[in-house]
Amino acid sequence: MSTVFKGWIPNVSGALSFSTIGSGYYPSQPIRANLGDQKVRYIIAYQHRNLLDAIIPFYARLIGIQGNFVCLCLAKCSDDPLNFDDTMHGRLFIYDDQDFWKKNAKTKVIDAQQRLRAFIHVNGQSSTLENYFDSTYLHLLNQFPTTSSFFLDFELRRSGIATLTIPENYQQLISPNAPAFPVNQQEREHMERIVSSQLFFFLKDLAHNHQHHDPKLDTLVDIHPFNGNEEEWRSKTLRYLYRKIIEYKRNIRASNYHSSLGILIYAKSFRGISLKENKIEDLHPLIQDDLLEDAIKAGLQNTCFNQDDGKNPMSKISFYITVTTFVLTIAMLLSLTDFKVTDPDFVLKSLGTMLVKYTVPALCSAYVFYWTFNMKFDGKIDLSKAKASRTSLAILQPLNQIYAAMIPILIACIAVILCLYFLNTWYNFPLMGLVNSFFGHYKPALSWTIGLKS
């Protein structure tokens, strides 16, 4: 029995333009041939995609784990401008071996693309595109499964609704060199779902330009198993969209508010498409879109107001420049007078020496001070979005709590020792001498303070 998934490729108009499929740029520029003659349209597009999700990619490559795949799309649809309900039909293929792809498929794909592009050179009205290219297209459609690691059939409507179907006997059709799927049924279905999702993301990147959100957010929409219940998978898709809207809304930044508004437009579009196609009154979850949009806009205005009210880092930089200019001006004016500094404080001497002789440590200290002073303690700091935090958590999570706590402490100690070693060797920084001089200079005051406490 064939396995069927359904998903939605985000669009605002509800009418995808098949002539622009393959014009995207993420995650790499696809190589495409997309040609129609107002009767029929053929699309041949492939793209290199890095799907490696290892915690330490460099180490994974060292031990032979690769994540470079090639995805291929062969599709055909009507190019009649009056056919608004047209559906694109085709197949999606994935190749896990770059050498095998180059040897057994790439040359044939490039030759077919060149032949498709060459149709414009066929004389006049004596031939149609379907008569010219359909036999080549059917040959590729039936030949490439034997060279691929996995494939599935798809249908794509103008509204963005995609139906992916895994053939029942696909394991007998794919390449014998393809990675074996698990024997256990549950594990095999799980793996089929993962690979099908990656092919859906490939199709989505071909047909969808990422205008309202980060293109790395592939989980904005995903495929869902389809058992004949249209409302079920559509409700799940709509729920994921609203989840992303709320997630962006809670992160107090102007760019996130803009992304939240953009995804809200997608949610409204998908709800309208679903109501029209299913002929139902409404679709869960029931959200008051107007109030949600007003709340997002209010948050955006508040964020912009705070930035204009002196909380913008650029305004702080201007303030620091002004203060520095004022101090330098006073110093220059004092240099024209008889004012002399007779006995400057020892600490001031030490700081001045460090600033002049040890420029790099001084700049690092100034940067740390500036970064700390400009932290927004009233905003939400989401460390989970930092790549270093995600990698550290993934490494420490399987460990015992004691070992997991000792590793960051050990790394911090090593970092301090390396900094001191750097200062001592590179700059010949008299660290211990400065400490001894400091405590020797202020020994009476320290003794008096300790005596009071005792």
PyMOL commands that set and color helices and strands:
alter all, ss='L'
color gray80, all
select helices_A, chain A and resi 18-20+57-62+98-121+129-147+170-173+185-207+218-220+230-250+254-278+289-311+313-335+346-357+359-373+383-385+387-396+401-426+431-441+443-453
alter helices_A, ss='H'
color red, helices_A
select strands_A, chain A and resi 3-8+31-36+40-50+68-78+87-95+150-157+161-166+224-225
alter strands_A, ss='S'
color yellow, strands_A
deselect
rebuild
show_as cartoon
